[in-house]
Amino acid sequence: MISKENVHKQLTVGEVAARSGVAVTALHFYESKGLIKSQRNAGNQRRYPREVLRRVALIKVAQRLGIPLAEIGEALKILPEDRAPSAADWKILSQQWRQELDARIEQLTLLRDRLNGCIGCGCLSMEACPLRNQGDVLGEQGPGPHFPKD
């Protein structure tokens, strides 16, 4: 059972790392990007509110979904900083990210389907390849290579 004094106890960066499963360096990085915040104690050591654990969990789930950190940061700006994100907060964020995920799934499905056609051609023809030269748009530029170096 958590005692009353532990409910409001701030956590060290090591405690946050251990409880969240996120490396100390990642927590420092998240803080440098404004995703989480800490306070400094008299010895200039970071101290995090317990609510940061749920914010870190939210960040990790969003990253696993492929959401870039910049977008995660923008999303977190709409959440109050004085409490842990709630189920209602997650619903708002997840609805926004669901649309992005649906669009990426559609794009990946198209890529997969075009890949099958590319494999079917057997030669990876630069004229007919649906992945590298869709619609033979490069043929309009004349013979020879037209792609910049990667």
VEXDODO-749044 format. One record per residue: residue number from 1; residue in three letters; y, z negated, x negated of N, C-alpha, C in turn. Coordinates in Angstrom, 3 decimals. Last residue first. Example, Ala and Ser with C-alpha at 12.3 -4.5 7.8 and 13.67 -1.06 7.14 Angstrom:
% residues 2
<site i="2" aa="SER" n_v="-2.250" n_w="-7.080" n_u="-12.850" ca_v="-1.060" ca_w="-7.140" ca_u="-13.670" c_v="0.030" c_w="-7.870" c_u="-12.900"/>
<site i="1" aa="ALA" n_v="-5.690" n_w="-7.800" n_u="-13.190" ca_v="-4.500" ca_w="-7.800" ca_u="-12.300" c_v="-3.300" c_w="-7.800" c_u="-13.200"/>
% end
This chain:
% residues 150
<site i="150" aa="ASP" n_v="9.101" n_w="53.657" n_u="-21.207" ca_v="8.966" ca_w="52.324" ca_u="-20.583" c_v="9.370" c_w="51.251" c_u="-21.535"/>
<site i="149" aa="LYS" n_v="11.310" n_w="56.440" n_u="-21.467" ca_v="10.298" ca_w="55.580" ca_u="-22.065" c_v="10.291" c_w="54.230" c_u="-21.383"/>
<site i="148" aa="PRO" n_v="11.876" n_w="58.354" n_u="-18.458" ca_v="12.349" ca_w="57.624" ca_u="-19.644" c_v="11.205" c_w="56.783" c_u="-20.197"/>
<site i="147" aa="PHE" n_v="10.389" n_w="61.428" n_u="-17.509" ca_v="10.422" ca_w="59.982" ca_u="-17.360" c_v="10.989" c_w="59.346" c_u="-18.630"/>
<site i="146" aa="HIS" n_v="10.047" n_w="64.090" n_u="-17.911" ca_v="11.330" ca_w="63.667" ca_u="-17.350" c_v="11.451" c_w="62.158" c_u="-17.196"/>
<site i="145" aa="PRO" n_v="8.501" n_w="66.705" n_u="-19.831" ca_v="8.590" ca_w="65.317" ca_u="-19.382" c_v="9.997" c_w="64.960" c_u="-18.910"/>
<site i="144" aa="GLY" n_v="8.197" n_w="70.095" n_u="-18.471" ca_v="8.363" ca_w="69.094" ca_u="-19.513" c_v="8.534" c_w="67.694" c_u="-18.955"/>
<site i="143" aa="PRO" n_v="10.077" n_w="72.280" n_u="-16.239" ca_v="8.891" ca_w="71.866" ca_u="-16.989" c_v="9.213" c_w="70.801" c_u="-18.032"/>
<site i="142" aa="GLY" n_v="12.283" n_w="71.026" n_u="-13.572" ca_v="11.796" ca_w="71.979" ca_u="-14.550" c_v="10.616" c_w="71.437" c_u="-15.333"/>
<site i="141" aa="GLN" n_v="12.916" n_w="69.378" n_u="-11.532" ca_v="13.720" ca_w="69.252" ca_u="-12.742" c_v="13.256" c_w="70.190" c_u="-13.860"/>
<site i="140" aa="GLU" n_v="11.047" n_w="69.694" n_u="-9.581" ca_v="12.364" ca_w="70.294" ca_u="-9.330" c_v="13.246" c_w="70.270" c_u="-10.571"/>
<site i="139" aa="GLY" n_v="8.997" n_w="68.088" n_u="-10.397" ca_v="8.858" ca_w="69.532" ca_u="-10.595" c_v="10.174" c_w="70.252" c_u="-10.400"/>
<site i="138" aa="LEU" n_v="9.584" n_w="65.567" n_u="-9.521" ca_v="9.936" ca_w="65.897" ca_u="-10.902" c_v="9.815" c_w="67.386" c_u="-11.196"/>
<site i="137" aa="VAL" n_v="8.600" n_w="65.443" n_u="-6.983" ca_v="10.051" ca_w="65.489" ca_u="-7.138" c_v="10.451" c_w="65.853" c_u="-8.565"/>
<site i="136" aa="ASP" n_v="6.040" n_w="65.519" n_u="-5.779" ca_v="6.377" ca_w="66.412" ca_u="-6.894" c_v="7.887" c_w="66.561" c_u="-7.074"/>
<site i="135" aa="GLY" n_v="5.394" n_w="63.472" n_u="-4.072" ca_v="6.125" ca_w="64.612" ca_u="-3.517" c_v="6.559" c_w="65.616" c_u="-4.572"/>
<site i="134" aa="GLN" n_v="5.317" n_w="61.216" n_u="-6.730" ca_v="5.172" ca_w="61.401" ca_u="-5.293" c_v="6.031" c_w="62.561" c_u="-4.808"/>
<site i="133" aa="ASN" n_v="4.225" n_w="60.759" n_u="-9.385" ca_v="5.161" ca_w="61.834" ca_u="-9.053" c_v="5.017" c_w="62.183" c_u="-7.575"/>
<site i="132" aa="ARG" n_v="2.567" n_w="58.512" n_u="-9.552" ca_v="3.496" ca_w="58.792" ca_u="-10.646" c_v="4.566" c_w="59.806" c_u="-10.266"/>
<site i="131" aa="LEU" n_v="1.161" n_w="58.523" n_u="-7.111" ca_v="1.737" ca_w="57.302" ca_u="-7.658" c_v="2.808" c_w="57.580" c_u="-8.696"/>
<site i="130" aa="PRO" n_v="0.128" n_w="60.971" n_u="-6.440" ca_v="0.970" ca_w="60.297" ca_u="-5.447" c_v="1.594" c_w="59.003" c_u="-5.969"/>
<site i="129" aa="CYS" n_v="0.078" n_w="63.747" n_u="-8.485" ca_v="-0.210" ca_w="62.319" ca_u="-8.465" c_v="0.709" c_w="61.599" c_u="-7.473"/>
<site i="128" aa="ALA" n_v="0.515" n_w="66.421" n_u="-8.872" ca_v="0.027" ca_w="66.005" ca_u="-7.560" c_v="-0.180" c_w="64.498" c_u="-7.446"/>
<site i="127" aa="GLU" n_v="1.548" n_w="66.672" n_u="-11.436" ca_v="2.141" ca_w="67.442" ca_u="-10.355" c_v="1.754" c_w="66.876" c_u="-8.997"/>
<site i="126" aa="MET" n_v="0.057" n_w="65.151" n_u="-13.094" ca_v="1.448" ca_w="64.747" ca_u="-12.947" c_v="2.136" c_w="65.555" c_u="-11.855"/>
<site i="125" aa="SER" n_v="-3.199" n_w="64.270" n_u="-12.282" ca_v="-2.230" ca_w="65.351" ca_u="-12.427" c_v="-0.816" c_w="64.842" c_u="-12.210"/>
<site i="124" aa="LEU" n_v="-5.566" n_w="62.789" n_u="-12.627" ca_v="-4.253" ca_w="62.134" ca_u="-12.718" c_v="-3.144" c_w="63.151" c_u="-12.989"/>
<site i="123" aa="CYS" n_v="-7.959" n_w="63.932" n_u="-12.095" ca_v="-7.303" ca_w="64.320" ca_u="-13.349" c_v="-5.992" c_w="63.587" c_u="-13.586"/>
<site i="122" aa="GLY" n_v="-9.095" n_w="63.139" n_u="-9.670" ca_v="-9.920" ca_w="63.195" ca_u="-10.870" c_v="-9.192" c_w="63.499" c_u="-12.161"/>
<site i="121" aa="CYS" n_v="-8.352" n_w="62.801" n_u="-7.090" ca_v="-7.983" ca_w="64.066" ca_u="-7.730" c_v="-8.705" c_w="64.228" c_u="-9.061"/>
<site i="120" aa="GLY" n_v="-9.192" n_w="60.242" n_u="-6.373" ca_v="-9.894" ca_w="61.390" ca_u="-5.822" c_v="-9.551" c_w="62.693" c_u="-6.527"/>
<site i="119" aa="ILE" n_v="-7.297" n_w="58.637" n_u="-7.495" ca_v="-8.635" ca_w="58.619" ca_u="-8.086" c_v="-9.407" c_w="59.839" c_u="-7.624"/>
<site i="118" aa="CYS" n_v="-5.292" n_w="59.255" n_u="-5.680" ca_v="-5.120" ca_w="59.586" ca_u="-7.083" c_v="-6.469" c_w="59.610" c_u="-7.790"/>
<site i="117" aa="GLY" n_v="-6.264" n_w="58.198" n_u="-3.334" ca_v="-6.035" ca_w="59.638" ca_u="-3.428" c_v="-5.904" c_w="60.090" c_u="-4.865"/>
<site i="116" aa="ASN" n_v="-6.268" n_w="55.489" n_u="-4.066" ca_v="-7.525" ca_w="56.144" ca_u="-3.717" c_v="-7.386" c_w="57.655" c_u="-3.807"/>
<site i="115" aa="LEU" n_v="-3.533" n_w="55.134" n_u="-4.361" ca_v="-4.387" ca_w="55.025" ca_u="-5.539" c_v="-5.724" c_w="55.690" c_u="-5.270"/>
<site i="114" aa="ARG" n_v="-2.690" n_w="55.198" n_u="-1.769" ca_v="-2.329" ca_w="56.318" ca_u="-2.640" c_v="-3.169" c_w="56.312" c_u="-3.917"/>
<site i="113" aa="ASP" n_v="-3.665" n_w="52.732" n_u="-0.933" ca_v="-4.146" ca_w="53.953" ca_u="-0.300" c_v="-3.828" c_w="55.185" c_u="-1.140"/>
<site i="112" aa="ARG" n_v="-2.168" n_w="51.001" n_u="-2.577" ca_v="-3.633" ca_w="51.023" ca_u="-2.662" c_v="-4.176" c_w="52.318" c_u="-2.085"/>
<site i="111" aa="LEU" n_v="0.429" n_w="51.558" n_u="-1.647" ca_v="0.060" ca_w="51.830" ca_u="-3.038" c_v="-1.451" c_w="51.941" c_u="-3.193"/>
<site i="110" aa="LEU" n_v="0.166" n_w="50.624" n_u="0.992" ca_v="0.466" ca_w="52.040" ca_u="0.731" c_v="0.087" c_w="52.424" c_u="-0.699"/>
<site i="109" aa="THR" n_v="-0.264" n_w="47.934" n_u="0.394" ca_v="-1.283" ca_w="48.687" ca_u="1.126" c_v="-1.078" c_w="50.180" c_u="0.913"/>
<site i="108" aa="LEU" n_v="2.153" n_w="47.243" n_u="-0.800" ca_v="0.930" ca_w="47.211" ca_u="-1.594" c_v="-0.199" c_w="47.979" c_u="-0.919"/>
<site i="107" aa="GLN" n_v="3.859" n_w="47.488" n_u="1.435" ca_v="4.081" ca_w="48.321" ca_u="0.252" c_v="2.817" c_w="48.383" c_u="-0.618"/>
<site i="106" aa="GLU" n_v="2.783" n_w="45.521" n_u="3.105" ca_v="2.815" ca_w="46.915" ca_u="3.550" c_v="2.973" c_w="47.859" c_u="2.354"/>
<site i="105" aa="ILE" n_v="3.266" n_w="43.297" n_u="1.494" ca_v="1.887" ca_w="43.649" ca_u="1.853" c_v="1.815" c_w="45.102" c_u="2.290"/>
<site i="104" aa="ARG" n_v="6.068" n_w="43.298" n_u="1.464" ca_v="5.323" ca_w="43.536" ca_u="0.216" c_v="3.884" c_w="43.928" c_u="0.499"/>
<site i="103" aa="ALA" n_v="6.562" n_w="42.763" n_u="4.179" ca_v="7.055" ca_w="44.014" ca_u="3.587" c_v="6.306" c_w="44.332" c_u="2.294"/>
<site i="102" aa="ASP" n_v="5.387" n_w="40.223" n_u="4.363" ca_v="4.887" ca_w="41.322" ca_u="5.184" c_v="5.316" c_w="42.668" c_u="4.612"/>
<site i="101" aa="LEU" n_v="7.084" n_w="38.809" n_u="2.600" ca_v="5.659" ca_w="38.975" ca_u="2.282" c_v="5.058" c_w="40.125" c_u="3.081"/>
<site i="100" aa="GLU" n_v="9.484" n_w="38.891" n_u="4.038" ca_v="9.409" ca_w="39.495" ca_u="2.710" c_v="7.955" c_w="39.763" c_u="2.312"/>
<site i="99" aa="GLN" n_v="8.700" n_w="37.445" n_u="6.306" ca_v="9.177" ca_w="38.827" ca_u="6.438" c_v="9.085" c_w="39.557" c_u="5.102"/>
<site i="98" aa="ARG" n_v="8.121" n_w="34.979" n_u="5.144" ca_v="7.050" ca_w="35.737" ca_u="5.798" c_v="7.459" c_w="37.201" c_u="5.930"/>
<site i="97" aa="TRP" n_v="10.550" n_w="33.919" n_u="4.362" ca_v="9.667" ca_w="34.460" ca_u="3.331" c_v="8.526" c_w="35.277" c_u="3.919"/>
<site i="96" aa="GLN" n_v="11.505" n_w="33.126" n_u="6.888" ca_v="12.268" ca_w="34.066" ca_u="6.059" c_v="11.342" c_w="34.726" c_u="5.033"/>
<site i="95" aa="GLN" n_v="9.533" n_w="31.315" n_u="7.601" ca_v="9.799" ca_w="32.479" ca_u="8.449" c_v="10.554" c_w="33.547" c_u="7.677"/>
<site i="94" aa="SER" n_v="9.763" n_w="29.391" n_u="5.613" ca_v="8.565" ca_w="30.221" ca_u="5.651" c_v="8.744" c_w="31.437" c_u="6.553"/>
<site i="93" aa="LEU" n_v="12.234" n_w="28.165" n_u="6.192" ca_v="12.046" ca_w="28.902" ca_u="4.942" c_v="10.860" c_w="29.859" c_u="5.032"/>
<site i="92" aa="ILE" n_v="11.657" n_w="27.047" n_u="8.733" ca_v="12.795" ca_w="27.963" ca_u="8.543" c_v="12.582" c_w="28.820" c_u="7.298"/>
<site i="91" aa="LYS" n_v="9.474" n_w="25.413" n_u="8.102" ca_v="9.334" ca_w="26.472" ca_u="9.102" c_v="10.438" c_w="27.510" c_u="8.948"/>
<site i="90" aa="TRP" n_v="10.582" n_w="23.583" n_u="6.326" ca_v="9.579" ca_w="24.536" ca_u="5.833" c_v="9.428" c_w="25.689" c_u="6.812"/>
<site i="89" aa="ASP" n_v="12.203" n_w="22.151" n_u="8.092" ca_v="12.810" ca_w="22.892" ca_u="6.975" c_v="11.847" c_w="23.971" c_u="6.483"/>
<site i="88" aa="ALA" n_v="10.204" n_w="21.014" n_u="9.694" ca_v="11.173" ca_w="21.934" ca_u="10.300" c_v="11.869" c_w="22.781" c_u="9.226"/>
<site i="87" aa="ALA" n_v="8.987" n_w="19.353" n_u="7.859" ca_v="8.208" ca_w="20.446" ca_u="8.435" c_v="9.136" c_w="21.483" c_u="9.071"/>
<site i="86" aa="SER" n_v="11.534" n_w="18.715" n_u="5.308" ca_v="10.691" ca_w="18.373" ca_u="6.452" c_v="9.864" c_w="19.583" c_u="6.883"/>
<site i="85" aa="PRO" n_v="12.284" n_w="17.694" n_u="2.006" ca_v="12.200" ca_w="18.772" ca_u="2.993" c_v="11.186" c_w="18.405" c_u="4.082"/>
<site i="84" aa="ALA" n_v="13.669" n_w="14.385" n_u="1.660" ca_v="12.602" ca_w="15.351" ca_u="1.363" c_v="12.637" c_w="16.471" c_u="2.401"/>
<site i="83" aa="ARG" n_v="17.238" n_w="13.937" n_u="1.261" ca_v="15.940" ca_w="13.643" ca_u="1.853" c_v="14.925" c_w="14.718" c_u="1.459"/>
<site i="82" aa="ASP" n_v="19.632" n_w="14.755" n_u="0.222" ca_v="19.393" ca_w="13.312" ca_u="0.298" c_v="18.072" c_w="12.935" c_u="0.972"/>
<site i="81" aa="GLU" n_v="20.146" n_w="17.412" n_u="0.344" ca_v="19.662" ca_w="16.891" ca_u="-0.936" c_v="19.252" c_w="15.426" c_u="-0.856"/>
<site i="80" aa="PRO" n_v="19.173" n_w="19.648" n_u="2.955" ca_v="19.902" ca_w="18.449" ca_u="2.522" c_v="19.296" c_w="17.904" c_u="1.234"/>
<site i="79" aa="LEU" n_v="18.971" n_w="23.175" n_u="2.330" ca_v="18.331" ca_w="21.895" ca_u="2.640" c_v="19.190" c_w="20.728" c_u="2.190"/>
<site i="78" aa="ILE" n_v="20.162" n_w="25.411" n_u="1.395" ca_v="20.402" ca_w="25.098" ca_u="2.808" c_v="19.799" c_w="23.745" c_u="3.202"/>
<site i="77" aa="LYS" n_v="19.280" n_w="25.650" n_u="-1.192" ca_v="20.671" ca_w="25.264" ca_u="-0.979" c_v="20.949" c_w="24.887" c_u="0.474"/>
<site i="76" aa="LEU" n_v="16.758" n_w="26.722" n_u="-1.137" ca_v="16.873" ca_w="25.268" ca_u="-1.238" c_v="18.296" c_w="24.778" c_u="-1.003"/>
<site i="75" aa="ALA" n_v="17.345" n_w="29.450" n_u="-1.151" ca_v="16.773" ca_w="28.838" ca_u="0.047" c_v="16.951" c_w="27.323" c_u="0.029"/>
<site i="74" aa="GLU" n_v="18.231" n_w="29.787" n_u="-3.759" ca_v="19.140" ca_w="30.080" ca_u="-2.643" c_v="18.636" c_w="29.408" c_u="-1.371"/>
<site i="73" aa="GLY" n_v="15.863" n_w="29.097" n_u="-5.140" ca_v="17.087" ca_w="28.323" ca_u="-5.312" c_v="18.069" c_w="28.536" c_u="-4.179"/>
<site i="72" aa="ILE" n_v="14.217" n_w="31.184" n_u="-4.330" ca_v="13.852" ca_w="29.812" ca_u="-3.990" c_v="15.090" c_w="28.924" c_u="-4.072"/>
<site i="71" aa="GLU" n_v="15.531" n_w="33.292" n_u="-5.547" ca_v="15.478" ca_w="33.235" ca_u="-4.081" c_v="15.098" c_w="31.838" c_u="-3.600"/>
<site i="70" aa="ALA" n_v="15.091" n_w="32.599" n_u="-8.223" ca_v="16.465" ca_w="32.757" ca_u="-7.738" c_v="16.503" c_w="32.671" c_u="-6.215"/>
<site i="69" aa="LEU" n_v="12.292" n_w="32.671" n_u="-8.434" ca_v="13.007" ca_w="31.395" ca_u="-8.495" c_v="14.436" c_w="31.492" c_u="-7.984"/>
<site i="68" aa="PRO" n_v="10.658" n_w="34.882" n_u="-6.071" ca_v="11.369" ca_w="34.633" ca_u="-7.330" c_v="12.162" c_w="33.320" c_u="-7.281"/>
<site i="67" aa="ILE" n_v="7.587" n_w="34.400" n_u="-4.561" ca_v="9.031" ca_w="34.358" ca_u="-4.318" c_v="9.721" c_w="34.054" c_u="-5.651"/>
<site i="66" aa="GLY" n_v="4.862" n_w="34.340" n_u="-4.628" ca_v="5.540" ca_w="35.410" ca_u="-5.349" c_v="7.034" c_w="35.456" c_u="-5.116"/>
<site i="65" aa="LEU" n_v="3.529" n_w="32.237" n_u="-3.658" ca_v="3.705" ca_w="33.354" ca_u="-2.734" c_v="4.396" c_w="34.542" c_u="-3.396"/>
<site i="64" aa="ARG" n_v="3.894" n_w="30.521" n_u="-5.753" ca_v="2.547" ca_w="31.077" ca_u="-5.558" c_v="2.582" c_w="32.258" c_u="-4.596"/>
<site i="63" aa="GLN" n_v="6.528" n_w="29.811" n_u="-5.282" ca_v="6.195" ca_w="30.608" ca_u="-6.461" c_v="4.833" c_w="31.266" c_u="-6.299"/>
<site i="62" aa="ALA" n_v="6.154" n_w="28.280" n_u="-2.956" ca_v="6.956" ca_w="29.508" ca_u="-2.899" c_v="6.661" c_w="30.406" c_u="-4.100"/>
<site i="61" aa="VAL" n_v="4.680" n_w="26.157" n_u="-4.044" ca_v="4.091" ca_w="27.004" ca_u="-3.001" c_v="4.836" c_w="28.333" c_u="-2.933"/>
<site i="60" aa="LYS" n_v="6.585" n_w="25.122" n_u="-5.869" ca_v="5.309" ca_w="25.636" ca_u="-6.361" c_v="4.625" c_w="26.535" c_u="-5.328"/>
<site i="59" aa="ILE" n_v="8.639" n_w="24.299" n_u="-4.122" ca_v="8.905" ca_w="25.296" ca_u="-5.167" c_v="7.600" c_w="25.931" c_u="-5.622"/>
<site i="58" aa="LEU" n_v="7.298" n_w="22.327" n_u="-2.651" ca_v="7.824" ca_w="23.501" ca_u="-1.981" c_v="8.072" c_w="24.631" c_u="-2.986"/>
<site i="57" aa="ALA" n_v="6.840" n_w="20.469" n_u="-4.694" ca_v="5.707" ca_w="21.076" ca_u="-3.991" c_v="6.139" c_w="22.361" c_u="-3.286"/>
<site i="56" aa="VAL" n_v="9.487" n_w="19.794" n_u="-5.274" ca_v="8.669" ca_w="20.448" ca_u="-6.303" c_v="7.466" c_w="21.126" c_u="-5.659"/>
<site i="55" aa="ARG" n_v="10.157" n_w="18.540" n_u="-2.866" ca_v="10.891" ca_w="19.739" ca_u="-3.291" c_v="10.089" c_w="20.511" c_u="-4.331"/>
<site i="54" aa="ARG" n_v="8.427" n_w="16.370" n_u="-2.938" ca_v="8.226" ca_w="17.386" ca_u="-1.908" c_v="8.981" c_w="18.664" c_u="-2.247"/>
<site i="53" aa="LEU" n_v="9.515" n_w="15.014" n_u="-5.149" ca_v="8.107" ca_w="15.427" ca_u="-5.154" c_v="7.850" c_w="16.514" c_u="-4.106"/>
<site i="52" aa="VAL" n_v="12.048" n_w="14.229" n_u="-4.552" ca_v="11.904" ca_w="15.397" ca_u="-5.416" c_v="10.459" c_w="15.901" c_u="-5.426"/>
<site i="51" aa="GLU" n_v="11.988" n_w="11.849" n_u="-3.214" ca_v="12.032" ca_w="13.076" ca_u="-2.411" c_v="11.814" c_w="14.330" c_u="-3.249"/>
<site i="50" aa="ARG" n_v="12.324" n_w="9.862" n_u="-5.101" ca_v="10.964" ca_w="10.186" ca_u="-4.681" c_v="10.909" c_w="11.506" c_u="-3.901"/>
<site i="49" aa="PRO" n_v="14.776" n_w="10.899" n_u="-7.523" ca_v="14.424" ca_w="10.239" ca_u="-6.263" c_v="13.018" c_w="10.680" c_u="-5.848"/>
<site i="48" aa="TYR" n_v="14.485" n_w="10.495" n_u="-11.063" ca_v="14.421" ca_w="11.351" ca_u="-9.887" c_v="14.153" c_w="10.519" c_u="-8.635"/>
<site i="47" aa="ARG" n_v="16.171" n_w="10.136" n_u="-14.037" ca_v="15.499" ca_w="9.426" ca_u="-12.965" c_v="15.614" c_w="10.285" c_u="-11.706"/>
<site i="46" aa="ARG" n_v="16.424" n_w="10.618" n_u="-17.539" ca_v="16.400" ca_w="11.183" ca_u="-16.195" c_v="15.649" c_w="10.256" c_u="-15.242"/>
<site i="45" aa="GLN" n_v="18.324" n_w="8.435" n_u="-19.591" ca_v="17.035" ca_w="9.018" ca_u="-19.226" c_v="17.105" c_w="9.518" c_u="-17.790"/>
<site i="44" aa="ASN" n_v="20.454" n_w="6.988" n_u="-20.593" ca_v="20.583" ca_w="8.434" ca_u="-20.513" c_v="19.240" c_w="9.126" c_u="-20.242"/>
<site i="43" aa="GLY" n_v="20.306" n_w="4.283" n_u="-20.206" ca_v="19.765" ca_w="4.798" ca_u="-21.472" c_v="19.767" c_w="6.316" c_u="-21.539"/>
<site i="42" aa="ALA" n_v="21.188" n_w="4.055" n_u="-17.602" ca_v="22.047" ca_w="3.548" ca_u="-18.677" c_v="21.591" c_w="4.042" c_u="-20.044"/>
<site i="41" aa="ASN" n_v="20.029" n_w="7.203" n_u="-16.184" ca_v="20.171" ca_w="5.741" ca_u="-16.194" c_v="21.048" c_w="5.337" c_u="-17.383"/>
<site i="40" aa="ARG" n_v="21.031" n_w="10.043" n_u="-14.352" ca_v="20.769" ca_w="9.439" ca_u="-15.661" c_v="20.953" c_w="7.938" c_u="-15.559"/>
<site i="39" aa="GLN" n_v="19.311" n_w="11.817" n_u="-11.798" ca_v="20.435" ca_w="11.001" ca_u="-12.238" c_v="20.053" c_w="10.451" c_u="-13.604"/>
<site i="38" aa="SER" n_v="18.460" n_w="15.195" n_u="-10.920" ca_v="18.142" ca_w="13.836" ca_u="-11.361" c_v="19.451" c_w="13.106" c_u="-11.618"/>
<site i="37" aa="LYS" n_v="17.357" n_w="17.827" n_u="-8.775" ca_v="18.419" ca_w="17.067" ca_u="-9.442" c_v="17.896" c_w="15.702" c_u="-9.842"/>
<site i="36" aa="ILE" n_v="16.189" n_w="21.234" n_u="-8.572" ca_v="16.028" ca_w="19.798" ca_u="-8.364" c_v="17.145" c_w="19.091" c_u="-9.117"/>
<site i="35" aa="LEU" n_v="17.376" n_w="23.686" n_u="-9.003" ca_v="16.377" ca_w="23.564" ca_u="-7.938" c_v="16.101" c_w="22.109" c_u="-7.576"/>
<site i="34" aa="GLY" n_v="19.069" n_w="24.293" n_u="-11.099" ca_v="19.642" ca_w="23.690" ca_u="-9.904" c_v="18.665" c_w="23.539" c_u="-8.749"/>
<site i="33" aa="LYS" n_v="18.073" n_w="25.094" n_u="-13.467" ca_v="18.352" ca_w="26.158" ca_u="-12.498" c_v="18.911" c_w="25.616" c_u="-11.184"/>
<site i="32" aa="SER" n_v="17.536" n_w="22.712" n_u="-14.692" ca_v="18.562" ca_w="23.570" ca_u="-15.293" c_v="18.967" c_w="24.706" c_u="-14.360"/>
<site i="31" aa="GLU" n_v="15.419" n_w="21.860" n_u="-13.083" ca_v="16.698" ca_w="21.153" ca_u="-13.023" c_v="17.821" c_w="22.009" c_u="-13.599"/>
<site i="30" aa="TYR" n_v="13.444" n_w="23.613" n_u="-13.863" ca_v="13.885" ca_w="23.605" ca_u="-12.461" c_v="15.249" c_w="22.930" c_u="-12.335"/>
<site i="29" aa="PHE" n_v="13.260" n_w="22.755" n_u="-16.562" ca_v="13.699" ca_w="24.115" ca_u="-16.240" c_v="14.209" c_w="24.184" c_u="-14.801"/>
<site i="28" aa="HIS" n_v="12.252" n_w="20.194" n_u="-16.230" ca_v="13.552" ca_w="20.368" ca_u="-16.897" c_v="14.125" c_w="21.748" c_u="-16.570"/>
<site i="27" aa="LEU" n_v="9.823" n_w="20.912" n_u="-15.046" ca_v="10.785" ca_w="20.100" ca_u="-14.298" c_v="12.176" c_w="20.214" c_u="-14.905"/>
<site i="26" aa="ALA" n_v="8.659" n_w="22.257" n_u="-17.181" ca_v="8.961" ca_w="22.996" ca_u="-15.950" c_v="9.973" c_w="22.229" c_u="-15.107"/>
<site i="25" aa="THR" n_v="8.336" n_w="20.157" n_u="-18.980" ca_v="9.224" ca_w="21.268" ca_u="-19.340" c_v="9.597" c_w="22.098" c_u="-18.111"/>
<site i="24" aa="VAL" n_v="6.432" n_w="18.633" n_u="-17.625" ca_v="7.772" ca_w="18.086" ca_u="-17.844" c_v="8.748" c_w="19.212" c_u="-18.162"/>
<site i="23" aa="ALA" n_v="4.416" n_w="20.513" n_u="-15.321" ca_v="4.774" ca_w="20.081" ca_u="-16.674" c_v="6.212" c_w="19.567" c_u="-16.732"/>
<site i="22" aa="VAL" n_v="3.088" n_w="19.259" n_u="-12.320" ca_v="3.991" ca_w="20.225" ca_u="-12.956" c_v="4.405" c_w="19.664" c_u="-14.309"/>
<site i="21" aa="GLY" n_v="1.838" n_w="17.452" n_u="-10.738" ca_v="1.000" ca_w="18.414" ca_u="-11.452" c_v="1.801" c_w="19.504" c_u="-12.148"/>
<site i="20" aa="SER" n_v="3.145" n_w="15.432" n_u="-9.468" ca_v="3.294" ca_w="16.779" ca_u="-8.906" c_v="2.368" c_w="17.799" c_u="-9.558"/>
<site i="19" aa="ARG" n_v="2.582" n_w="13.137" n_u="-10.896" ca_v="2.322" ca_w="13.146" ca_u="-9.451" c_v="2.384" c_w="14.538" c_u="-8.853"/>
<site i="18" aa="ALA" n_v="3.317" n_w="13.826" n_u="-13.521" ca_v="1.955" ca_w="13.372" ca_u="-13.229" c_v="1.640" c_w="13.494" c_u="-11.741"/>
<site i="17" aa="ALA" n_v="6.055" n_w="14.491" n_u="-13.171" ca_v="5.102" ca_w="15.461" ca_u="-13.708" c_v="3.667" c_w="15.083" c_u="-13.336"/>
<site i="16" aa="VAL" n_v="7.063" n_w="12.065" n_u="-12.268" ca_v="7.151" ca_w="13.248" ca_u="-11.405" c_v="6.144" c_w="14.297" c_u="-11.869"/>
<site i="15" aa="GLU" n_v="6.555" n_w="10.514" n_u="-14.544" ca_v="5.923" ca_w="10.170" ca_u="-13.268" c_v="5.948" c_w="11.355" c_u="-12.308"/>
<site i="14" aa="GLY" n_v="8.190" n_w="11.811" n_u="-16.415" ca_v="6.746" ca_w="11.750" ca_u="-16.623" c_v="5.994" c_w="11.412" c_u="-15.349"/>
<site i="13" aa="VAL" n_v="10.695" n_w="11.322" n_u="-15.379" ca_v="10.235" ca_w="12.701" ca_u="-15.426" c_v="8.722" c_w="12.751" c_u="-15.644"/>
<site i="12" aa="THR" n_v="10.490" n_w="8.470" n_u="-13.190" ca_v="10.778" ca_w="9.098" ca_u="-14.480" c_v="10.279" c_w="10.528" c_u="-14.433"/>
<site i="11" aa="LEU" n_v="11.868" n_w="7.794" n_u="-9.960" ca_v="10.744" ca_w="8.163" ca_u="-10.814" c_v="11.233" c_w="8.740" c_u="-12.135"/>
<site i="10" aa="GLN" n_v="13.209" n_w="4.982" n_u="-8.210" ca_v="13.335" ca_w="6.322" ca_u="-8.773" c_v="12.208" c_w="6.549" c_u="-9.769"/>
<site i="9" aa="LYS" n_v="12.260" n_w="3.266" n_u="-5.318" ca_v="12.235" ca_w="3.343" ca_u="-6.783" c_v="12.377" c_w="4.798" c_u="-7.224"/>
<site i="8" aa="HIS" n_v="11.973" n_w="2.939" n_u="-2.660" ca_v="13.257" ca_w="3.457" ca_u="-3.120" c_v="13.345" c_w="3.565" c_u="-4.639"/>
<site i="7" aa="VAL" n_v="9.373" n_w="1.990" n_u="-2.523" ca_v="9.756" ca_w="3.105" ca_u="-1.665" c_v="11.040" c_w="3.744" c_u="-2.175"/>
<site i="6" aa="ASN" n_v="9.182" n_w="-0.277" n_u="-4.075" ca_v="8.696" ca_w="0.975" ca_u="-4.650" c_v="9.081" c_w="2.192" c_u="-3.814"/>
<site i="5" aa="GLU" n_v="10.077" n_w="-2.295" n_u="-2.400" ca_v="10.917" ca_w="-1.956" ca_u="-3.557" c_v="10.472" c_w="-0.640" c_u="-4.201"/>
<site i="4" aa="LYS" n_v="7.981" n_w="-2.392" n_u="-0.499" ca_v="9.315" ca_w="-1.974" ca_u="-0.095" c_v="10.188" c_w="-1.565" c_u="-1.281"/>
<site i="3" aa="SER" n_v="4.883" n_w="-1.018" n_u="-1.800" ca_v="5.793" ca_w="-2.117" ca_u="-1.493" c_v="7.179" c_w="-1.568" c_u="-1.169"/>
<site i="2" aa="ILE" n_v="2.252" n_w="0.776" n_u="-0.478" ca_v="3.491" ca_w="0.873" ca_u="-1.246" c_v="4.412" c_w="-0.254" c_u="-0.825"/>
<site i="1" aa="MET" n_v="-1.186" n_w="0.000" n_u="-0.832" ca_v="0.000" ca_w="0.000" ca_u="0.000" c_v="1.257" c_w="0.000" c_u="-0.882"/>
% end
